[in-house]
Amino acid sequence: MSQDDTERKMLLQEFAKCRSCRFCVDVCPTYQASEGVESFSAYGRVQIIKYLFSGMLPFDDSLVYCLYSCLQCRRCDVVCKSKGQNLDVCELILRGRRLLSKRLERGGKHAKL
């Protein structure tokens, strides 16, 4: 198993810990600026990465745009920890973006995720 596969598996395990409380949605500035488009929230980004890695979502440019619109302000981390979940949401999104970027470098638009 490659290092990327190990990282992908770890991310999926961490995403599975999310209780889908969605408190992170309301504090996300890009969600607020998009006037309620959930793909621009922390929860939406976690779901995008999870479904891309599990093969349930086709890869396209609009998803890349959603993932890279995260400002890494860490408001989602604060609310997640205050509600007892204790996920480092921004770090998980950042790690997911790194993995996706590596695969895009190797395979372009048609990279296998």
Order of alpha helices (4+ residues) and beta strands (2+ residues): alpha-alpha-alpha-alpha-alpha-alpha-alpha
